[in-house]
Amino acid sequence: MITIPAVVWDIVFYAFCTIILIQIFYYLFFFRRLAFYKAPQKNTSVEYAVSVIVCARDEAHQLSTNLPGILVQDYKSTHEIVVVNDNSIDDTKYLLDEFKKSFKNINHILLSQEAKLITGKKFPLSIGVKSAKHEILILTDADCIPASEHWIHTIQNAYVDDVEIVLGYGAYKKKSGILNKLIRFETFHTALQYLSYAIAGIPYMGVGRNLSYKKDVFIRNKGFSSINMIPSGDDDLFINQVANKKNTAIVIDHAAHTISEPKNTWSEWMTQKYRHYTTAKFYKPIHRFLLGLYSFSLFALYPLFIISIIFYNWWLVLAVYGFRLIIQGVVLFKSMKKLNETDLFPWFILLDLWMPLYYLFTLPAIWKSPKRTWS
């Protein structure tokens, strides 16, 4: 029988402590910024002219359900709703024609030909941006509905001084079942990162379900020309290229959220996440390093915890883990409260245990070639 020297278990415990320190660093340096975030106070409020852009392909049912929530926004200033109908073969055209009879501010753009060599949503979105009449653009998807009638007002209210990009939160509808909790926790966890990084002056992504930027940013950076060969990335990768410390703000007010219908099966959700994660390898090096180190620390945490608690002083291991758990619990609870996801908090330890498995499932997306589909 092979006897393993005690020094090996010492090294394992020290490695565990190092991982805990890395985790605590992220929670105290980055994530606490969202947990304790207070929106800048404004002495005056201005309502700018706004163009809301929605791209849709064969989503007549989604538009019939969600578009009214955009059309009836309580916004007194000039605004338009640009709906890019991208080669739909369902009843989208007729539905929009009916909506236009009651809402004159709908700008229906009908695309009848596919763009060569440009995959995904980039071409219809580019047409929508270039067709928009106003400088401030708010982007959302056909399967999203604003959480309140003050969505437009709250998002555009963040444009002050040098701000050119506003990152919002795109939530998923709360339903029963473990899959819904996993989807919503992953969505919250992603938002915890990109919103906290933005507050820290290191913005790296946004989500197309709830995103705003100025038209000039798009034109000045030649739109998606540098990433047209990548099927995804019209939201996160574009923001990764153009966002910086000075030009980016966040809006987390509950009234400014959008709500989407979550996937109903594991395979549908994994397909969606695979598509999203294929863009991460194109992020700037500093973002790849920070995101990679955090993912690695979360992935390594529990194997080291289990080994240490079995072969080291279990009470000392639990004390170290408990210290991290207290910090994590406080930050997560306050962050969940900010994003209206507090019903997930009682599950946070189990969901935290789940995240390393989630990273394992989605790891192949990093090196696999993405499917060239519209999304």
NUKOL-863492 format. One record per residue (C-alpha): x, z, y negated; residue number from 1; residue in one letter. Coordinates in Angstrom, 2 decimals, m for minus. Layout:
BEGIN
X	Z	Y	NUM	a
...
//
This chain:
BEGIN
0.00	0.00	0.00	1	m
1.38	m1.00	m3.38	2	i
1.60	1.81	m5.92	3	t
1.11	0.70	m9.52	4	i
3.32	2.64	m11.94	5	p
1.51	4.83	m14.47	6	a
3.20	2.92	m17.28	7	v
1.03	m0.10	m16.41	8	v
m2.14	1.88	m17.09	9	w
m0.55	3.13	m20.31	10	d
m0.04	m0.49	m21.37	11	i
m3.63	m1.34	m20.46	12	v
m4.91	1.59	m22.53	13	f
m2.74	0.62	m25.50	14	y
m4.03	m2.94	m25.20	15	a
m7.58	m1.54	m25.19	16	f
m6.80	0.48	m28.34	17	c
m5.36	m2.63	m30.00	18	t
m8.54	m4.57	m29.24	19	i
m10.62	m1.70	m30.64	20	i
m8.52	m1.72	m33.83	21	l
m9.05	m5.48	m34.20	22	i
m12.79	m5.01	m33.78	23	q
m12.87	m2.17	m36.31	24	i
m10.90	m4.34	m38.74	25	f
m13.57	m7.06	m38.56	26	y
m16.40	m4.59	m38.96	27	y
m14.85	m2.74	m41.90	28	l
m13.17	m5.65	m43.69	29	f
m15.75	m8.40	m43.11	30	f
m19.07	m7.32	m41.66	31	f
m19.62	m4.25	m43.84	32	r
m19.77	m6.65	m46.79	33	r
m23.11	m7.98	m45.54	34	l
m24.31	m4.54	m44.46	35	a
m23.85	m3.12	m47.98	36	f
m24.40	m6.34	m49.92	37	y
m26.25	m6.20	m53.21	38	k
m27.23	m9.44	m54.89	39	a
m25.76	m9.93	m58.38	40	p
m28.15	m8.90	m61.13	41	q
m29.29	m11.61	m63.51	42	k
m30.52	m10.91	m67.03	43	n
m32.47	m14.16	m67.15	44	t
m34.06	m16.33	m64.49	45	s
m34.08	m20.12	m64.75	46	v
m36.08	m22.47	m62.57	47	e
m34.10	m25.65	m62.05	48	y
m35.46	m28.99	m60.94	49	a
m35.09	m29.05	m57.16	50	v
m35.19	m31.59	m54.34	51	s
m36.04	m30.24	m50.89	52	v
m34.79	m32.54	m48.11	53	i
m36.24	m32.66	m44.61	54	v
m35.08	m35.18	m41.99	55	c
m37.38	m35.89	m39.06	56	a
m37.46	m38.11	m36.03	57	r
m40.61	m38.09	m33.90	58	d
m41.57	m34.66	m35.18	59	e
m45.12	m35.25	m36.38	60	a
m46.32	m32.08	m34.67	61	h
m43.61	m29.96	m36.32	62	q
m44.27	m31.50	m39.73	63	l
m48.01	m30.93	m39.46	64	s
m47.32	m27.24	m38.78	65	t
m44.39	m26.51	m41.09	66	n
m44.45	m28.98	m44.00	67	l
m47.46	m27.28	m45.68	68	p
m45.33	m24.14	m46.07	69	g
m42.91	m26.19	m48.19	70	i
m45.58	m28.07	m50.09	71	l
m47.46	m24.97	m51.27	72	v
m44.42	m23.14	m52.65	73	q
m45.05	m21.07	m55.77	74	d
m42.64	m23.00	m57.95	75	y
m43.70	m24.04	m61.43	76	k
m40.70	m26.17	m62.34	77	s
m40.17	m29.80	m61.34	78	t
m39.52	m30.28	m57.65	79	h
m39.91	m32.90	m54.96	80	e
m40.06	m32.86	m51.19	81	i
m37.93	m35.66	m49.74	82	v
m38.91	m36.40	m46.14	83	v
m36.62	m38.88	m44.40	84	v
m38.55	m40.45	m41.53	85	n
m35.73	m41.63	m39.29	86	d
m37.03	m44.36	m36.99	87	n
m39.93	m42.28	m35.72	88	s
m42.25	m43.94	m33.23	89	i
m44.90	m41.22	m33.29	90	d
m47.49	m40.56	m36.02	91	d
m45.02	m39.24	m38.60	92	t
m45.63	m42.11	m41.05	93	k
m49.41	m41.72	m40.98	94	y
m49.16	m37.94	m41.25	95	l
m46.96	m38.20	m44.36	96	l
m49.29	m40.79	m45.87	97	d
m52.13	m38.29	m45.50	98	e
m50.07	m35.47	m47.02	99	f
m49.14	m37.70	m49.94	100	k
m52.81	m38.08	m50.90	101	k
m52.90	m34.37	m51.77	102	s
m49.27	m33.73	m52.74	103	f
m47.86	m36.28	m55.18	104	k
m44.37	m34.79	m55.11	105	n
m43.66	m36.04	m51.58	106	i
m40.94	m38.68	m51.51	107	n
m41.36	m40.39	m48.13	108	h
m38.31	m42.41	m47.10	109	i
m38.88	m44.61	m44.07	110	l
m35.81	m45.73	m42.10	111	l
m36.47	m48.56	m39.67	112	s
m32.95	m49.37	m38.49	113	q
m30.27	m47.31	m36.78	114	e
m26.98	m46.79	m38.60	115	a
m24.07	m48.36	m36.74	116	k
m21.11	m46.10	m35.92	117	l
m22.78	m43.07	m37.55	118	i
m24.34	m40.71	m35.03	119	t
m26.50	m37.65	m35.41	120	g
m28.38	m36.70	m38.56	121	k
m25.71	m37.65	m41.08	122	k
m27.06	m41.08	m42.04	123	f
m30.69	m40.05	m42.70	124	p
m29.48	m36.94	m44.52	125	l
m27.11	m39.05	m46.64	126	s
m30.02	m41.33	m47.56	127	i
m32.09	m38.28	m48.44	128	g
m29.38	m36.86	m50.68	129	v
m28.76	m40.15	m52.47	130	k
m32.51	m40.68	m52.94	131	s
m33.07	m37.19	m54.35	132	a
m34.01	m37.17	m58.03	133	k
m32.60	m33.75	m58.84	134	h
m29.16	m32.12	m58.81	135	e
m30.02	m29.01	m56.78	136	i
m30.78	m29.80	m53.15	137	l
m32.32	m27.47	m50.58	138	i
m32.03	m28.55	m46.95	139	l
m34.15	m27.48	m44.02	140	t
m35.39	m28.91	m40.71	141	d
m38.77	m30.19	m39.59	142	a
m39.12	m27.27	m37.18	143	d
m38.57	m24.68	m39.94	144	c
m41.10	m22.99	m42.18	145	i
m40.25	m20.88	m45.25	146	p
m40.78	m17.15	m44.76	147	a
m42.62	m16.94	m48.09	148	s
m44.01	m19.03	m50.93	149	e
m41.03	m17.90	m53.05	150	h
m38.41	m19.61	m50.87	151	w
m37.48	m22.36	m53.34	152	i
m37.39	m20.00	m56.31	153	h
m35.22	m17.42	m54.55	154	t
m32.71	m19.96	m53.22	155	i
m32.25	m21.83	m56.51	156	q
m32.00	m18.55	m58.43	157	n
m28.50	m18.07	m56.95	158	a
m27.10	m20.95	m59.01	159	y
m25.04	m19.27	m61.72	160	v
m21.70	m20.05	m63.34	161	d
m19.56	m22.10	m60.92	162	d
m21.86	m21.85	m57.89	163	v
m22.38	m25.20	m56.15	164	e
m23.32	m24.05	m52.63	165	i
m25.87	m21.46	m51.50	166	v
m25.97	m20.22	m47.91	167	l
m29.26	m18.91	m46.56	168	g
m30.46	m17.37	m43.31	169	y
m32.40	m19.39	m40.76	170	g
m34.18	m16.94	m38.47	171	a
m36.04	m17.59	m35.24	172	y
m39.61	m16.50	m34.54	173	k
m39.92	m13.13	m32.83	174	k
m41.44	m13.36	m29.36	175	k
m41.47	m11.29	m26.20	176	s
m38.89	m11.81	m23.48	177	g
m35.15	m11.38	m23.03	178	i
m34.32	m15.01	m23.89	179	l
m35.87	m14.59	m27.33	180	n
m33.77	m11.49	m27.96	181	k
m30.59	m13.27	m26.83	182	l
m31.30	m16.28	m29.07	183	i
m32.11	m14.14	m32.07	184	r
m29.13	m11.81	m31.58	185	f
m26.74	m14.76	m31.30	186	e
m28.29	m16.22	m34.46	187	t
m27.95	m12.88	m36.24	188	f
m24.39	m12.45	m34.96	189	h
m23.42	m15.89	m36.27	190	t
m25.02	m15.13	m39.64	191	a
m23.22	m11.78	m39.75	192	l
m19.99	m13.73	m39.60	193	q
m20.57	m16.68	m41.93	194	y
m22.38	m14.62	m44.58	195	l
m19.75	m11.83	m44.50	196	s
m16.91	m14.34	m44.69	197	y
m18.58	m15.99	m47.68	198	a
m18.90	m12.64	m49.48	199	i
m15.21	m12.03	m48.71	200	a
m14.35	m15.35	m50.40	201	g
m13.65	m17.24	m47.16	202	i
m16.79	m19.34	m46.61	203	p
m16.56	m21.47	m43.47	204	y
m20.05	m22.72	m42.57	205	m
m23.76	m22.84	m43.30	206	g
m26.80	m23.71	m41.22	207	v
m28.93	m26.78	m41.93	208	g
m32.11	m24.79	m41.36	209	r
m31.57	m23.09	m44.71	210	n
m28.82	m24.52	m46.88	211	l
m28.48	m25.61	m50.49	212	s
m25.86	m27.43	m52.49	213	y
m25.60	m29.59	m55.56	214	k
m25.83	m33.32	m55.25	215	k
m22.55	m33.68	m57.13	216	d
m20.73	m31.78	m54.36	217	v
m21.93	m34.35	m51.86	218	f
m21.08	m37.36	m54.04	219	i
m17.73	m35.96	m55.18	220	r
m16.59	m35.39	m51.60	221	n
m17.86	m38.82	m50.45	222	k
m20.59	m37.28	m48.35	223	g
m19.93	m37.20	m44.62	224	f
m17.43	m40.08	m44.65	225	s
m14.63	m37.99	m43.16	226	s
m16.77	m36.58	m40.33	227	i
m19.07	m39.51	m39.54	228	n
m17.47	m39.96	m36.12	229	m
m18.58	m36.45	m35.08	230	i
m22.25	m36.29	m33.97	231	p
m22.81	m32.76	m35.33	232	s
m21.35	m31.03	m38.36	233	g
m23.71	m32.22	m41.11	234	d
m24.11	m28.56	m42.05	235	d
m21.27	m26.33	m40.80	236	d
m18.40	m28.83	m40.86	237	l
m19.39	m30.27	m44.23	238	f
m19.54	m26.77	m45.74	239	i
m16.21	m25.94	m44.06	240	n
m14.64	m28.80	m46.00	241	q
m16.19	m28.28	m49.44	242	v
m16.86	m24.53	m49.80	243	a
m14.47	m22.14	m51.48	244	n
m14.36	m18.66	m52.98	245	k
m15.66	m19.69	m56.40	246	k
m18.35	m22.25	m55.59	247	n
m20.25	m20.45	m52.81	248	t
m22.99	m17.82	m52.96	249	a
m25.38	m16.33	m50.41	250	i
m29.08	m15.45	m50.52	251	v
m30.38	m12.98	m47.91	252	i
m33.64	m11.88	m49.52	253	d
m36.37	m11.90	m46.88	254	h
m38.42	m14.22	m49.09	255	a
m35.63	m16.80	m48.85	256	a
m35.44	m16.98	m45.06	257	h
m36.71	m19.84	m42.97	258	t
m38.24	m19.33	m39.55	259	i
m37.87	m21.72	m36.62	260	s
m39.39	m21.98	m33.18	261	e
m36.80	m20.82	m30.59	262	p
m35.99	m22.71	m27.42	263	k
m38.13	m21.80	m24.42	264	n
m35.60	m22.27	m21.63	265	t
m32.01	m21.29	m21.02	266	w
m30.90	m24.91	m20.46	267	s
m32.44	m26.10	m23.75	268	e
m30.71	m23.32	m25.65	269	w
m27.34	m23.92	m24.01	270	m
m27.59	m27.65	m24.77	271	t
m28.27	m26.80	m28.41	272	q
m25.34	m24.36	m28.60	273	k
m22.96	m26.75	m26.85	274	y
m23.74	m29.35	m29.50	275	r
m23.14	m26.89	m32.31	276	h
m19.87	m25.49	m31.00	277	y
m18.23	m28.90	m30.59	278	t
m17.49	m28.87	m34.33	279	t
m15.56	m25.56	m34.35	280	a
m12.28	m27.25	m33.37	281	k
m12.41	m29.20	m36.64	282	f
m12.60	m26.11	m38.87	283	y
m9.71	m25.24	m41.17	284	k
m6.84	m23.41	m39.39	285	p
m7.48	m20.06	m41.11	286	i
m11.12	m20.15	m40.00	287	h
m10.21	m21.10	m36.43	288	r
m7.71	m18.23	m36.30	289	f
m10.09	m15.58	m37.67	290	l
m13.02	m16.69	m35.53	291	l
m10.81	m17.09	m32.46	292	g
m9.21	m13.65	m32.82	293	l
m12.60	m12.00	m33.16	294	y
m14.02	m13.86	m30.14	295	s
m10.95	m12.99	m28.09	296	f
m11.18	m9.30	m29.02	297	s
m14.85	m9.20	m28.01	298	l
m14.12	m11.07	m24.79	299	f
m11.25	m8.73	m23.84	300	a
m12.93	m5.49	m24.90	301	l
m15.05	m4.65	m21.87	302	y
m12.63	m5.66	m19.08	303	p
m9.98	m3.45	m20.68	304	l
m12.58	m0.71	m21.20	305	f
m13.58	m0.73	m17.51	306	i
m10.00	m0.76	m16.23	307	i
m8.93	1.98	m18.66	308	s
m11.87	4.26	m17.89	309	i
m11.14	4.01	m14.14	310	i
m7.36	4.36	m14.17	311	f
m6.69	6.29	m17.41	312	y
m8.06	9.43	m19.05	313	n
m11.76	8.52	m19.11	314	w
m12.63	10.99	m21.87	315	w
m9.98	9.55	m24.17	316	l
m11.17	5.99	m23.46	317	v
m14.77	7.00	m24.20	318	l
m13.68	8.68	m27.43	319	a
m11.92	5.51	m28.63	320	v
m14.88	3.34	m27.61	321	y
m17.34	5.80	m29.20	322	g
m15.48	5.61	m32.52	323	f
m15.90	1.85	m32.54	324	r
m19.54	2.20	m31.42	325	l
m20.43	4.45	m34.37	326	i
m18.92	2.05	m36.90	327	i
m20.53	m0.91	m35.16	328	q
m23.95	0.78	m35.02	329	g
m23.99	1.61	m38.73	330	v
m22.88	m1.88	m39.78	331	v
m25.25	m3.67	m37.41	332	l
m28.27	m1.57	m38.35	333	f
m27.79	m2.09	m42.08	334	k
m27.04	m5.80	m41.57	335	s
m30.10	m6.24	m39.36	336	m
m32.16	m4.55	m42.04	337	k
m30.84	m7.05	m44.59	338	k
m31.84	m9.97	m42.34	339	l
m35.15	m8.52	m41.09	340	n
m33.95	m8.21	m37.49	341	e
m34.11	m4.41	m37.00	342	t
m36.23	m4.71	m33.84	343	d
m33.01	m5.87	m32.13	344	l
m31.12	m2.68	m32.98	345	f
m32.28	m0.55	m29.99	346	p
m30.82	m3.26	m27.78	347	w
m27.52	m3.71	m29.61	348	f
m25.28	m2.11	m26.95	349	i
m26.72	m4.30	m24.19	350	l
m26.59	m7.34	m26.47	351	l
m22.98	m6.52	m27.34	352	d
m22.20	m6.41	m23.61	353	l
m23.87	m9.82	m23.32	354	w
m21.80	m11.55	m26.01	355	m
m18.59	m11.95	m23.91	356	p
m20.69	m13.66	m21.22	357	l
m22.22	m15.88	m23.89	358	y
m18.75	m16.91	m25.07	359	y
m17.83	m17.65	m21.45	360	l
m20.87	m19.91	m21.03	361	f
m20.21	m21.81	m24.26	362	t
m16.41	m22.04	m23.89	363	l
m16.51	m25.57	m22.37	364	p
m18.01	m26.89	m25.62	365	a
m14.63	m26.41	m27.30	366	i
m12.94	m29.19	m25.33	367	w
m15.88	m31.26	m24.12	368	k
m16.83	m34.38	m26.06	369	s
m20.22	m33.89	m27.76	370	p
m23.17	m36.05	m26.79	371	k
m23.97	m38.61	m29.43	372	r
m27.58	m37.66	m30.07	373	t
m29.79	m37.13	m33.11	374	w
m30.23	m33.46	m33.98	375	s
//
